[in-house]
Amino acid sequence: MTLSKIFKIIGVIVAIAGVAAAVYFAVKKLTGKKEPEYFDDNDFFECDNDLEIIEVASEEEAPAEEVAEEAPAEEEAAE
């Protein structure tokens, strides 16, 4: 085998690899991206999603309510 024949074989192998790489990147670019799959707890656990609402009086509201309750009591006593 001569040196020119070896270079031709190597050139053919490189050309085939280049075409394969071009096809790979073209297919990768043209195909859409996968949408992420989100985990849903409701598929695995029974849940009625009812929330119990508990109202708690804060310390700031308590004095205002006491003053409001004391004022009518004083007016009734004055009458």
All heavy atoms as a GROMACS GRO file, in nm:
protein
  605
    1MET      N    1   0.083  -0.117   0.000
    1MET     CA    2   0.000   0.000   0.000
    1MET      C    3   0.088   0.124   0.000
    1MET      O    4   0.184   0.133   0.074
    1MET     CB    5  -0.085   0.002   0.125
    1MET     CG    6  -0.220  -0.057   0.102
    1MET     SD    7  -0.297  -0.057   0.256
    1MET     CE    8  -0.440  -0.001   0.260
    2THR      N    9   0.044   0.213  -0.080
    2THR     CA   10   0.120   0.337  -0.088
    2THR      C   11   0.066   0.438   0.011
    2THR      O   12  -0.043   0.422   0.066
    2THR     CB   13   0.114   0.395  -0.230
    2THR    OG1   14  -0.021   0.426  -0.259
    2THR    CG2   15   0.170   0.298  -0.333
    3LEU      N   16   0.144   0.538   0.030
    3LEU     CA   17   0.108   0.642   0.126
    3LEU      C   18  -0.017   0.717   0.082
    3LEU      O   19  -0.102   0.752   0.166
    3LEU     CB   20   0.227   0.738   0.142
    3LEU     CG   21   0.221   0.835   0.259
    3LEU    CD1   22   0.210   0.761   0.391
    3LEU    CD2   23   0.342   0.924   0.258
    4SER      N   24  -0.035   0.740  -0.045
    4SER     CA   25  -0.153   0.813  -0.093
    4SER      C   26  -0.280   0.732  -0.072
    4SER      O   27  -0.387   0.788  -0.044
    4SER     CB   28  -0.137   0.848  -0.241
    4SER     OG   29  -0.131   0.732  -0.319
    5LYS      N   30  -0.272   0.600  -0.083
    5LYS     CA   31  -0.388   0.515  -0.061
    5LYS      C   32  -0.429   0.519   0.086
    5LYS      O   33  -0.549   0.522   0.118
    5LYS     CB   34  -0.354   0.372  -0.104
    5LYS     CG   35  -0.468   0.297  -0.157
    5LYS     CD   36  -0.421   0.163  -0.209
    5LYS     CE   37  -0.517   0.118  -0.318
    5LYS     NZ   38  -0.487  -0.011  -0.370
    6ILE      N   39  -0.332   0.520   0.178
    6ILE     CA   40  -0.360   0.527   0.322
    6ILE      C   41  -0.430   0.661   0.354
    6ILE      O   42  -0.527   0.665   0.430
    6ILE     CB   43  -0.230   0.510   0.403
    6ILE    CG1   44  -0.177   0.368   0.384
    6ILE    CG2   45  -0.255   0.540   0.550
    6ILE    CD1   46  -0.041   0.344   0.445
    7PHE      N   47  -0.381   0.771   0.293
    7PHE     CA   48  -0.443   0.901   0.316
    7PHE      C   49  -0.586   0.906   0.263
    7PHE      O   50  -0.674   0.968   0.323
    7PHE     CB   51  -0.359   1.013   0.254
    7PHE     CG   52  -0.234   1.044   0.331
    7PHE    CD1   53  -0.116   1.074   0.263
    7PHE    CD2   54  -0.233   1.046   0.470
    7PHE    CE1   55  -0.001   1.106   0.333
    7PHE    CE2   56  -0.117   1.077   0.540
    7PHE     CZ   57   0.000   1.106   0.471
    8LYS      N   58  -0.613   0.840   0.151
    8LYS     CA   59  -0.747   0.836   0.096
    8LYS      C   60  -0.841   0.759   0.190
    8LYS      O   61  -0.955   0.801   0.212
    8LYS     CB   62  -0.747   0.770  -0.042
    8LYS     CG   63  -0.693   0.858  -0.151
    8LYS     CD   64  -0.701   0.788  -0.286
    8LYS     CE   65  -0.639   0.875  -0.394
    8LYS     NZ   66  -0.644   0.809  -0.525
    9ILE      N   67  -0.795   0.650   0.246
    9ILE     CA   68  -0.877   0.571   0.338
    9ILE      C   69  -0.907   0.653   0.465
    9ILE      O   70  -1.020   0.656   0.513
    9ILE     CB   71  -0.807   0.437   0.372
    9ILE    CG1   72  -0.803   0.349   0.247
    9ILE    CG2   73  -0.879   0.366   0.486
    9ILE    CD1   74  -0.721   0.223   0.263
   10ILE      N   75  -0.803   0.718   0.516
   10ILE     CA   76  -0.823   0.802   0.634
   10ILE      C   77  -0.920   0.917   0.601
   10ILE      O   78  -1.007   0.952   0.681
   10ILE     CB   79  -0.688   0.855   0.687
   10ILE    CG1   80  -0.606   0.740   0.743
   10ILE    CG2   81  -0.709   0.964   0.793
   10ILE    CD1   82  -0.465   0.778   0.784
   11GLY      N   83  -0.908   0.974   0.484
   11GLY     CA   84  -0.998   1.082   0.441
   11GLY      C   85  -1.142   1.036   0.430
   11GLY      O   86  -1.236   1.107   0.470
   12VAL      N   87  -1.163   0.914   0.380
   12VAL     CA   88  -1.299   0.860   0.369
   12VAL      C   89  -1.357   0.838   0.509
   12VAL      O   90  -1.474   0.869   0.535
   12VAL     CB   91  -1.298   0.728   0.287
   12VAL    CG1   92  -1.431   0.657   0.298
   12VAL    CG2   93  -1.266   0.757   0.141
   13ILE      N   94  -1.276   0.785   0.601
   13ILE     CA   95  -1.322   0.762   0.739
   13ILE      C   96  -1.359   0.894   0.805
   13ILE      O   97  -1.463   0.906   0.871
   13ILE     CB   98  -1.216   0.685   0.819
   13ILE    CG1   99  -1.200   0.544   0.764
   13ILE    CG2  100  -1.251   0.683   0.967
   13ILE    CD1  101  -1.084   0.467   0.823
   14VAL      N  102  -1.277   0.997   0.787
   14VAL     CA  103  -1.305   1.129   0.845
   14VAL      C  104  -1.432   1.188   0.782
   14VAL      O  105  -1.514   1.248   0.853
   14VAL     CB  106  -1.184   1.223   0.827
   14VAL    CG1  107  -1.219   1.366   0.862
   14VAL    CG2  108  -1.067   1.174   0.911
   15ALA      N  109  -1.452   1.171   0.654
   15ALA     CA  110  -1.571   1.224   0.587
   15ALA      C  111  -1.697   1.155   0.638
   15ALA      O  112  -1.799   1.221   0.663
   15ALA     CB  113  -1.557   1.205   0.435
   16ILE      N  114  -1.690   1.026   0.655
   16ILE     CA  115  -1.807   0.951   0.708
   16ILE      C  116  -1.838   0.996   0.850
   16ILE      O  117  -1.954   1.016   0.887
   16ILE     CB  118  -1.782   0.799   0.700
   16ILE    CG1  119  -1.780   0.755   0.553
   16ILE    CG2  120  -1.889   0.722   0.777
   16ILE    CD1  121  -1.738   0.610   0.533
   17ALA      N  122  -1.734   1.014   0.932
   17ALA     CA  123  -1.754   1.060   1.069
   17ALA      C  124  -1.814   1.202   1.071
   17ALA      O  125  -1.901   1.234   1.153
   17ALA     CB  126  -1.623   1.056   1.146
   18GLY      N  127  -1.769   1.287   0.979
   18GLY     CA  128  -1.823   1.423   0.970
   18GLY      C  129  -1.970   1.425   0.931
   18GLY      O  130  -2.050   1.501   0.986
   19VAL      N  131  -2.007   1.342   0.835
   19VAL     CA  132  -2.147   1.334   0.793
   19VAL      C  133  -2.232   1.280   0.909
   19VAL      O  134  -2.343   1.330   0.934
   19VAL     CB  135  -2.161   1.245   0.667
   19VAL    CG1  136  -2.306   1.214   0.638
   19VAL    CG2  137  -2.096   1.313   0.549
   20ALA      N  138  -2.182   1.180   0.980
   20ALA     CA  139  -2.256   1.124   1.093
   20ALA      C  140  -2.275   1.230   1.202
   20ALA      O  141  -2.384   1.241   1.260
   20ALA     CB  142  -2.184   1.002   1.148
   21ALA      N  143  -2.173   1.308   1.229
   21ALA     CA  144  -2.183   1.413   1.330
   21ALA      C  145  -2.282   1.520   1.286
   21ALA      O  146  -2.362   1.570   1.367
   21ALA     CB  147  -2.046   1.475   1.356
   22ALA      N  148  -2.282   1.557   1.158
   22ALA     CA  149  -2.375   1.658   1.107
   22ALA      C  150  -2.520   1.609   1.118
   22ALA      O  151  -2.609   1.684   1.156
   22ALA     CB  152  -2.342   1.691   0.962
   23VAL      N  153  -2.543   1.483   1.086
   23VAL     CA  154  -2.677   1.426   1.097
   23VAL      C  155  -2.720   1.424   1.244
   23VAL      O  156  -2.834   1.459   1.277
   23VAL     CB  157  -2.682   1.284   1.035
   23VAL    CG1  158  -2.811   1.213   1.070
   23VAL    CG2  159  -2.663   1.292   0.885
   24TYR      N  160  -2.630   1.386   1.334
   24TYR     CA  161  -2.662   1.381   1.477
   24TYR      C  162  -2.702   1.519   1.529
   24TYR      O  163  -2.804   1.533   1.596
   24TYR     CB  164  -2.541   1.327   1.554
   24TYR     CG  165  -2.555   1.341   1.704
   24TYR    CD1  166  -2.636   1.254   1.776
   24TYR    CD2  167  -2.488   1.441   1.773
   24TYR    CE1  168  -2.650   1.265   1.913
   24TYR    CE2  169  -2.501   1.454   1.910
   24TYR     CZ  170  -2.581   1.366   1.980
   24TYR     OH  171  -2.596   1.379   2.115
   25PHE      N  172  -2.625   1.622   1.498
   25PHE     CA  173  -2.655   1.757   1.546
   25PHE      C  174  -2.782   1.813   1.481
   25PHE      O  175  -2.859   1.885   1.545
   25PHE     CB  176  -2.537   1.851   1.525
   25PHE     CG  177  -2.424   1.826   1.622
   25PHE    CD1  178  -2.300   1.783   1.576
   25PHE    CD2  179  -2.443   1.844   1.758
   25PHE    CE1  180  -2.197   1.759   1.666
   25PHE    CE2  181  -2.340   1.820   1.848
   25PHE     CZ  182  -2.216   1.777   1.802
   26ALA      N  183  -2.807   1.779   1.354
   26ALA     CA  184  -2.929   1.825   1.287
   26ALA      C  185  -3.052   1.763   1.352
   26ALA      O  186  -3.151   1.831   1.378
   26ALA     CB  187  -2.924   1.791   1.138
   27VAL      N  188  -3.046   1.634   1.381
   27VAL     CA  189  -3.160   1.567   1.446
   27VAL      C  190  -3.179   1.622   1.587
   27VAL      O  191  -3.292   1.646   1.631
   27VAL     CB  192  -3.138   1.414   1.448
   27VAL    CG1  193  -3.238   1.345   1.539
   27VAL    CG2  194  -3.145   1.358   1.308
   28LYS      N  195  -3.071   1.644   1.657
   28LYS     CA  196  -3.080   1.696   1.794
   28LYS      C  197  -3.140   1.837   1.795
   28LYS      O  198  -3.220   1.870   1.883
   28LYS     CB  199  -2.940   1.698   1.856
   28LYS     CG  200  -2.939   1.730   2.002
   28LYS     CD  201  -2.799   1.716   2.059
   28LYS     CE  202  -2.798   1.752   2.206
   28LYS     NZ  203  -2.664   1.741   2.262
   29LYS      N  204  -3.105   1.920   1.698
   29LYS     CA  205  -3.156   2.056   1.694
   29LYS      C  206  -3.302   2.060   1.649
   29LYS      O  207  -3.380   2.142   1.699
   29LYS     CB  208  -3.071   2.140   1.599
   29LYS     CG  209  -3.109   2.285   1.598
   29LYS     CD  210  -3.015   2.368   1.516
   29LYS     CE  211  -3.055   2.515   1.525
   29LYS     NZ  212  -2.961   2.601   1.455
   30LEU      N  213  -3.340   1.975   1.558
   30LEU     CA  214  -3.475   1.979   1.504
   30LEU      C  215  -3.579   1.914   1.596
   30LEU      O  216  -3.697   1.946   1.586
   30LEU     CB  217  -3.479   1.911   1.366
   30LEU     CG  218  -3.401   1.984   1.256
   30LEU    CD1  219  -3.402   1.902   1.129
   30LEU    CD2  220  -3.460   2.122   1.232
   31THR      N  221  -3.538   1.823   1.680
   31THR     CA  222  -3.634   1.761   1.770
   31THR      C  223  -3.658   1.852   1.890
   31THR      O  224  -3.570   1.924   1.935
   31THR     CB  225  -3.584   1.624   1.820
   31THR    OG1  226  -3.457   1.640   1.883
   31THR    CG2  227  -3.573   1.526   1.706
   32GLY      N  228  -3.782   1.850   1.941
   32GLY     CA  229  -3.818   1.937   2.053
   32GLY      C  230  -3.759   1.888   2.183
   32GLY      O  231  -3.724   1.771   2.199
   33LYS      N  232  -3.751   1.982   2.276
   33LYS     CA  233  -3.701   1.946   2.407
   33LYS      C  234  -3.811   1.875   2.484
   33LYS      O  235  -3.928   1.902   2.467
   33LYS     CB  236  -3.658   2.071   2.484
   33LYS     CG  237  -3.540   2.139   2.424
   33LYS     CD  238  -3.499   2.259   2.507
   33LYS     CE  239  -3.377   2.326   2.448
   33LYS     NZ  240  -3.337   2.442   2.525
   34LYS      N  241  -3.772   1.786   2.574
   34LYS     CA  242  -3.868   1.717   2.656
   34LYS      C  243  -3.921   1.811   2.763
   34LYS      O  244  -3.846   1.887   2.823
   34LYS     CB  245  -3.804   1.597   2.727
   34LYS     CG  246  -3.784   1.477   2.639
   34LYS     CD  247  -3.738   1.361   2.724
   34LYS     CE  248  -3.730   1.235   2.644
   34LYS     NZ  249  -3.686   1.122   2.725
   35GLU      N  250  -4.052   1.806   2.785
   35GLU     CA  251  -4.112   1.884   2.892
   35GLU      C  252  -4.082   1.815   3.024
   35GLU      O  253  -4.089   1.693   3.033
   35GLU     CB  254  -4.263   1.894   2.872
   35GLU     CG  255  -4.303   1.975   2.751
   35GLU     CD  256  -4.268   2.122   2.766
   35GLU    OE1  257  -4.278   2.175   2.878
   35GLU    OE2  258  -4.228   2.182   2.665
   36PRO      N  259  -4.049   1.891   3.128
   36PRO     CA  260  -4.020   1.829   3.257
   36PRO      C  261  -4.148   1.767   3.316
   36PRO      O  262  -4.257   1.821   3.302
   36PRO     CB  263  -3.970   1.945   3.343
   36PRO     CG  264  -4.022   2.067   3.277
   36PRO     CD  265  -4.033   2.035   3.131
   37GLU      N  266  -4.133   1.654   3.380
   37GLU     CA  267  -4.245   1.588   3.444
   37GLU      C  268  -4.243   1.625   3.591
   37GLU      O  269  -4.144   1.604   3.660
   37GLU     CB  270  -4.233   1.436   3.428
   37GLU     CG  271  -4.246   1.390   3.285
   37GLU     CD  272  -4.237   1.239   3.272
   37GLU    OE1  273  -4.257   1.170   3.374
   37GLU    OE2  274  -4.208   1.193   3.162
   38TYR      N  275  -4.352   1.684   3.636
   38TYR     CA  276  -4.361   1.728   3.774
   38TYR      C  277  -4.426   1.620   3.859
   38TYR      O  278  -4.520   1.555   3.817
   38TYR     CB  279  -4.440   1.859   3.784
   38TYR     CG  280  -4.373   1.972   3.714
   38TYR    CD1  281  -4.415   2.016   3.589
   38TYR    CD2  282  -4.263   2.035   3.771
   38TYR    CE1  283  -4.352   2.120   3.524
   38TYR    CE2  284  -4.199   2.139   3.707
   38TYR     CZ  285  -4.243   2.181   3.584
   38TYR     OH  286  -4.179   2.284   3.520
   39PHE      N  287  -4.375   1.604   3.980
   39PHE     CA  288  -4.426   1.504   4.073
   39PHE      C  289  -4.553   1.557   4.137
   39PHE      O  290  -4.557   1.669   4.187
   39PHE     CB  291  -4.320   1.475   4.180
   39PHE     CG  292  -4.363   1.372   4.279
   39PHE    CD1  293  -4.365   1.239   4.245
   39PHE    CD2  294  -4.403   1.409   4.406
   39PHE    CE1  295  -4.404   1.144   4.335
   39PHE    CE2  296  -4.443   1.314   4.497
   39PHE     CZ  297  -4.443   1.181   4.462
   40ASP      N  298  -4.659   1.478   4.135
   40ASP     CA  299  -4.787   1.518   4.193
   40ASP      C  300  -4.820   1.424   4.307
   40ASP      O  301  -4.841   1.305   4.287
   40ASP     CB  302  -4.896   1.513   4.087
   40ASP     CG  303  -5.027   1.570   4.136
   40ASP    OD1  304  -5.028   1.632   4.245
   40ASP    OD2  305  -5.128   1.554   4.066
   41ASP      N  306  -4.824   1.479   4.430
   41ASP     CA  307  -4.854   1.397   4.548
   41ASP      C  308  -4.993   1.337   4.543
   41ASP      O  309  -5.017   1.231   4.600
   41ASP     CB  310  -4.842   1.481   4.676
   41ASP     CG  311  -4.698   1.506   4.714
   41ASP    OD1  312  -4.611   1.433   4.666
   41ASP    OD2  313  -4.673   1.599   4.793
   42ASN      N  314  -5.086   1.404   4.478
   42ASN     CA  315  -5.224   1.356   4.477
   42ASN      C  316  -5.238   1.223   4.404
   42ASN      O  317  -5.337   1.153   4.422
   42ASN     CB  318  -5.315   1.460   4.413
   42ASN     CG  319  -5.326   1.584   4.499
   42ASN    OD1  320  -5.315   1.576   4.620
   42ASN    ND2  321  -5.344   1.698   4.436
   43ASP      N  322  -5.141   1.187   4.323
   43ASP     CA  323  -5.146   1.058   4.255
   43ASP      C  324  -5.120   0.943   4.351
   43ASP      O  325  -5.161   0.831   4.326
   43ASP     CB  326  -5.043   1.053   4.142
   43ASP     CG  327  -5.077   1.149   4.030
   43ASP    OD1  328  -5.194   1.191   4.021
   43ASP    OD2  329  -4.986   1.181   3.951
   44PHE      N  330  -5.050   0.971   4.460
   44PHE     CA  331  -5.007   0.864   4.548
   44PHE      C  332  -5.074   0.866   4.685
   44PHE      O  333  -5.083   0.766   4.752
   44PHE     CB  334  -4.855   0.869   4.567
   44PHE     CG  335  -4.782   0.856   4.437
   44PHE    CD1  336  -4.732   0.966   4.371
   44PHE    CD2  337  -4.766   0.732   4.378
   44PHE    CE1  338  -4.666   0.955   4.251
   44PHE    CE2  339  -4.701   0.719   4.258
   44PHE     CZ  340  -4.651   0.831   4.194
   45PHE      N  341  -5.120   0.983   4.730
   45PHE     CA  342  -5.177   0.995   4.863
   45PHE      C  343  -5.318   1.049   4.853
   45PHE      O  344  -5.347   1.135   4.771
   45PHE     CB  345  -5.094   1.091   4.949
   45PHE     CG  346  -4.950   1.052   4.959
   45PHE    CD1  347  -4.853   1.123   4.891
   45PHE    CD2  348  -4.911   0.944   5.034
   45PHE    CE1  349  -4.720   1.088   4.899
   45PHE    CE2  350  -4.778   0.908   5.043
   45PHE     CZ  351  -4.683   0.979   4.975
   46GLU      N  352  -5.405   0.996   4.938
   46GLU     CA  353  -5.540   1.049   4.941
   46GLU      C  354  -5.539   1.176   5.025
   46GLU      O  355  -5.494   1.176   5.138
   46GLU     CB  356  -5.635   0.947   5.002
   46GLU     CG  357  -5.653   0.825   4.915
   46GLU     CD  358  -5.751   0.727   4.977
   46GLU    OE1  359  -5.820   0.761   5.074
   46GLU    OE2  360  -5.757   0.615   4.927
   47CYS      N  361  -5.590   1.282   4.967
   47CYS     CA  362  -5.589   1.411   5.036
   47CYS      C  363  -5.714   1.486   4.995
   47CYS      O  364  -5.741   1.502   4.877
   47CYS     CB  365  -5.464   1.490   4.999
   47CYS     SG  366  -5.456   1.648   5.083
   48ASP      N  367  -5.792   1.533   5.094
   48ASP     CA  368  -5.913   1.606   5.060
   48ASP      C  369  -5.888   1.756   5.049
   48ASP      O  370  -5.978   1.831   5.012
   48ASP     CB  371  -6.024   1.577   5.160
   48ASP     CG  372  -5.982   1.609   5.303
   48ASP    OD1  373  -5.869   1.654   5.323
   48ASP    OD2  374  -6.064   1.586   5.394
   49ASN      N  375  -5.770   1.799   5.080
   49ASN     CA  376  -5.728   1.939   5.068
   49ASN      C  377  -5.816   2.035   5.147
   49ASN      O  378  -5.828   2.151   5.113
   49ASN     CB  379  -5.722   1.983   4.922
   49ASN     CG  380  -5.611   1.916   4.847
   49ASN    OD1  381  -5.510   1.881   4.905
   49ASN    ND2  382  -5.629   1.897   4.718
   50ASP      N  383  -5.884   1.987   5.252
   50ASP     CA  384  -5.960   2.076   5.339
   50ASP      C  385  -5.868   2.130   5.447
   50ASP      O  386  -5.804   2.054   5.518
   50ASP     CB  387  -6.077   2.001   5.404
   50ASP     CG  388  -6.185   1.969   5.304
   50ASP    OD1  389  -6.192   2.038   5.202
   50ASP    OD2  390  -6.261   1.873   5.328
   51LEU      N  391  -5.864   2.259   5.458
   51LEU     CA  392  -5.778   2.322   5.557
   51LEU      C  393  -5.865   2.375   5.670
   51LEU      O  394  -5.972   2.430   5.648
   51LEU     CB  395  -5.700   2.437   5.496
   51LEU     CG  396  -5.608   2.400   5.381
   51LEU    CD1  397  -5.544   2.526   5.324
   51LEU    CD2  398  -5.499   2.306   5.428
   52GLU      N  399  -5.819   2.357   5.790
   52GLU     CA  400  -5.890   2.409   5.906
   52GLU      C  401  -5.833   2.546   5.938
   52GLU      O  402  -5.713   2.562   5.960
   52GLU     CB  403  -5.871   2.316   6.026
   52GLU     CG  404  -5.948   2.359   6.147
   52GLU     CD  405  -5.931   2.261   6.262
   52GLU    OE1  406  -5.890   2.146   6.238
   52GLU    OE2  407  -5.957   2.302   6.374
   53ILE      N  408  -5.920   2.647   5.939
   53ILE     CA  409  -5.876   2.784   5.963
   53ILE      C  410  -5.903   2.817   6.109
   53ILE      O  411  -6.016   2.807   6.156
   53ILE     CB  412  -5.949   2.882   5.871
   53ILE    CG1  413  -5.918   2.848   5.726
   53ILE    CG2  414  -5.911   3.025   5.906
   53ILE    CD1  415  -5.997   2.928   5.627
   54ILE      N  416  -5.800   2.854   6.178
   54ILE     CA  417  -5.810   2.889   6.320
   54ILE      C  418  -5.774   3.035   6.333
   54ILE      O  419  -5.665   3.077   6.294
   54ILE     CB  420  -5.714   2.802   6.405
   54ILE    CG1  421  -5.747   2.655   6.387
   54ILE    CG2  422  -5.721   2.844   6.550
   54ILE    CD1  423  -5.647   2.563   6.452
   55GLU      N  424  -5.866   3.113   6.390
   55GLU     CA  425  -5.839   3.255   6.410
   55GLU      C  426  -5.784   3.275   6.549
   55GLU      O  427  -5.842   3.229   6.647
   55GLU     CB  428  -5.966   3.336   6.390
   55GLU     CG  429  -6.016   3.333   6.247
   55GLU     CD  430  -6.136   3.421   6.226
   55GLU    OE1  431  -6.162   3.507   6.312
   55GLU    OE2  432  -6.204   3.403   6.126
   56VAL      N  433  -5.675   3.344   6.557
   56VAL     CA  434  -5.610   3.371   6.685
   56VAL      C  435  -5.602   3.521   6.701
   56VAL      O  436  -5.554   3.593   6.614
   56VAL     CB  437  -5.469   3.309   6.689
   56VAL    CG1  438  -5.402   3.340   6.820
   56VAL    CG2  439  -5.477   3.160   6.664
   57ALA      N  440  -5.651   3.571   6.815
   57ALA     CA  441  -5.645   3.715   6.840
   57ALA      C  442  -5.502   3.752   6.876
   57ALA      O  443  -5.438   3.688   6.959
   57ALA     CB  444  -5.739   3.752   6.953
   58SER      N  445  -5.454   3.855   6.812
   58SER     CA  446  -5.317   3.897   6.841
   58SER      C  447  -5.317   3.988   6.964
   58SER      O  448  -5.420   4.039   7.006
   58SER     CB  449  -5.258   3.970   6.721
   58SER     OG  450  -5.327   4.091   6.701
   59GLU      N  451  -5.203   4.011   7.020
   59GLU     CA  452  -5.190   4.093   7.139
   59GLU      C  453  -5.225   4.239   7.111
   59GLU      O  454  -5.271   4.312   7.198
   59GLU     CB  455  -5.048   4.084   7.194
   59GLU     CG  456  -5.014   3.945   7.245
   59GLU     CD  457  -4.869   3.934   7.288
   59GLU    OE1  458  -4.801   4.039   7.290
   59GLU    OE2  459  -4.825   3.823   7.318
   60GLU      N  460  -5.202   4.284   6.987
   60GLU     CA  461  -5.231   4.422   6.952
   60GLU      C  462  -5.381   4.448   6.946
   60GLU      O  463  -5.428   4.556   6.979
   60GLU     CB  464  -5.167   4.456   6.818
   60GLU     CG  465  -5.016   4.451   6.822
   60GLU     CD  466  -4.956   4.469   6.684
   60GLU    OE1  467  -5.032   4.484   6.587
   60GLU    OE2  468  -4.832   4.469   6.674
   61GLU      N  469  -5.461   4.352   6.904
   61GLU     CA  470  -5.604   4.370   6.890
   61GLU      C  471  -5.675   4.361   7.025
   61GLU      O  472  -5.780   4.420   7.045
   61GLU     CB  473  -5.662   4.265   6.796
   61GLU     CG  474  -5.616   4.280   6.653
   61GLU     CD  475  -5.670   4.170   6.564
   61GLU    OE1  476  -5.747   4.087   6.614
   61GLU    OE2  477  -5.634   4.168   6.447
   62ALA      N  478  -5.623   4.288   7.120
   62ALA     CA  479  -5.690   4.265   7.248
   62ALA      C  480  -5.717   4.394   7.324
   62ALA      O  481  -5.830   4.416   7.367
   62ALA     CB  482  -5.609   4.168   7.332
   63PRO      N  483  -5.626   4.489   7.344
   63PRO     CA  484  -5.657   4.611   7.418
   63PRO      C  485  -5.763   4.696   7.349
   63PRO      O  486  -5.847   4.756   7.416
   63PRO     CB  487  -5.524   4.685   7.424
   63PRO     CG  488  -5.420   4.581   7.404
   63PRO     CD  489  -5.484   4.478   7.317
   64ALA      N  490  -5.764   4.704   7.220
   64ALA     CA  491  -5.863   4.783   7.148
   64ALA      C  492  -6.002   4.727   7.171
   64ALA      O  493  -6.099   4.801   7.188
   64ALA     CB  494  -5.829   4.788   7.000
   65GLU      N  495  -6.017   4.597   7.173
   65GLU     CA  496  -6.147   4.535   7.196
   65GLU      C  497  -6.192   4.559   7.340
   65GLU      O  498  -6.309   4.582   7.365
   65GLU     CB  499  -6.140   4.385   7.166
   65GLU     CG  500  -6.123   4.356   7.018
   65GLU     CD  501  -6.103   4.207   6.991
   65GLU    OE1  502  -6.103   4.130   7.089
   65GLU    OE2  503  -6.087   4.170   6.875
   66GLU      N  504  -6.101   4.553   7.435
   66GLU     CA  505  -6.136   4.576   7.574
   66GLU      C  506  -6.184   4.719   7.595
   66GLU      O  507  -6.281   4.744   7.664
   66GLU     CB  508  -6.016   4.546   7.665
   66GLU     CG  509  -5.981   4.400   7.674
   66GLU     CD  510  -5.855   4.376   7.753
   66GLU    OE1  511  -5.800   4.474   7.809
   66GLU    OE2  512  -5.811   4.261   7.759
   67VAL      N  513  -6.119   4.815   7.532
   67VAL     CA  514  -6.159   4.955   7.543
   67VAL      C  515  -6.296   4.973   7.482
   67VAL      O  516  -6.382   5.043   7.536
   67VAL     CB  517  -6.055   5.047   7.476
   67VAL    CG1  518  -6.106   5.190   7.467
   67VAL    CG2  519  -5.923   5.040   7.550
   68ALA      N  520  -6.320   4.909   7.367
   68ALA     CA  521  -6.449   4.920   7.301
   68ALA      C  522  -6.559   4.858   7.387
   68ALA      O  523  -6.672   4.907   7.389
   68ALA     CB  524  -6.444   4.852   7.165
   69GLU      N  525  -6.531   4.753   7.459
   69GLU     CA  526  -6.631   4.689   7.544
   69GLU      C  527  -6.654   4.770   7.671
   69GLU      O  528  -6.765   4.775   7.723
   69GLU     CB  529  -6.587   4.547   7.580
   69GLU     CG  530  -6.588   4.453   7.462
   69GLU     CD  531  -6.532   4.317   7.496
   69GLU    OE1  532  -6.497   4.294   7.613
   69GLU    OE2  533  -6.522   4.233   7.405
   70GLU      N  534  -6.555   4.837   7.725
   70GLU     CA  535  -6.569   4.915   7.848
   70GLU      C  536  -6.647   5.043   7.826
   70GLU      O  537  -6.723   5.087   7.911
   70GLU     CB  538  -6.431   4.949   7.905
   70GLU     CG  539  -6.358   4.829   7.961
   70GLU     CD  540  -6.217   4.864   8.006
   70GLU    OE1  541  -6.183   4.984   8.006
   70GLU    OE2  542  -6.142   4.771   8.040
   71ALA      N  543  -6.636   5.105   7.710
   71ALA     CA  544  -6.703   5.232   7.684
   71ALA      C  545  -6.856   5.218   7.692
   71ALA      O  546  -6.921   5.299   7.760
   71ALA     CB  547  -6.660   5.288   7.550
   72PRO      N  548  -6.920   5.122   7.630
   72PRO     CA  549  -7.067   5.112   7.642
   72PRO      C  550  -7.109   5.078   7.786
   72PRO      O  551  -7.212   5.124   7.833
   72PRO     CB  552  -7.104   5.000   7.548
   72PRO     CG  553  -6.990   4.986   7.454
   72PRO     CD  554  -6.870   5.034   7.528
   73ALA      N  555  -7.030   5.005   7.856
   73ALA     CA  556  -7.064   4.971   7.994
   73ALA      C  557  -7.066   5.095   8.080
   73ALA      O  558  -7.152   5.112   8.166
   73ALA     CB  559  -6.966   4.869   8.050
   74GLU      N  560  -6.975   5.188   8.059
   74GLU     CA  561  -6.971   5.314   8.135
   74GLU      C  562  -7.089   5.402   8.100
   74GLU      O  563  -7.147   5.468   8.187
   74GLU     CB  564  -6.839   5.388   8.110
   74GLU     CG  565  -6.718   5.317   8.168
   74GLU     CD  566  -6.588   5.386   8.131
   74GLU    OE1  567  -6.594   5.491   8.063
   74GLU    OE2  568  -6.483   5.333   8.165
   75GLU      N  569  -7.130   5.405   7.974
   75GLU     CA  570  -7.243   5.486   7.932
   75GLU      C  571  -7.372   5.433   7.994
   75GLU      O  572  -7.458   5.509   8.034
   75GLU     CB  573  -7.254   5.487   7.779
   75GLU     CG  574  -7.144   5.565   7.711
   75GLU     CD  575  -7.152   5.556   7.559
   75GLU    OE1  576  -7.252   5.501   7.507
   75GLU    OE2  577  -7.059   5.602   7.494
   76GLU      N  578  -7.386   5.302   8.001
   76GLU     CA  579  -7.505   5.243   8.060
   76GLU      C  580  -7.510   5.274   8.209
   76GLU      O  581  -7.618   5.297   8.264
   76GLU     CB  582  -7.507   5.092   8.036
   76GLU     CG  583  -7.530   5.053   7.891
   76GLU     CD  584  -7.519   4.903   7.870
   76GLU    OE1  585  -7.509   4.829   7.969
   76GLU    OE2  586  -7.522   4.861   7.753
   77ALA      N  587  -7.398   5.274   8.276
   77ALA     CA  588  -7.393   5.303   8.418
   77ALA      C  589  -7.429   5.449   8.445
   77ALA      O  590  -7.492   5.482   8.545
   77ALA     CB  591  -7.256   5.272   8.474
   78ALA      N  592  -7.394   5.540   8.354
   78ALA     CA  593  -7.422   5.682   8.372
   78ALA      C  594  -7.570   5.710   8.355
   78ALA      O  595  -7.623   5.803   8.416
   78ALA     CB  596  -7.340   5.763   8.272
   79GLU      N  597  -7.639   5.633   8.277
   79GLU     CA  598  -7.782   5.657   8.253
   79GLU      C  599  -7.864   5.611   8.365
   79GLU      O  600  -7.902   5.607   8.457
   79GLU     CB  601  -7.828   5.580   8.127
   79GLU     CG  602  -7.767   5.636   8.002
   79GLU     CD  603  -7.808   5.554   7.882
   79GLU    OE1  604  -7.893   5.464   7.893
   79GLU    OE2  605  -7.757   5.579   7.775
   0.00000   0.00000   0.00000
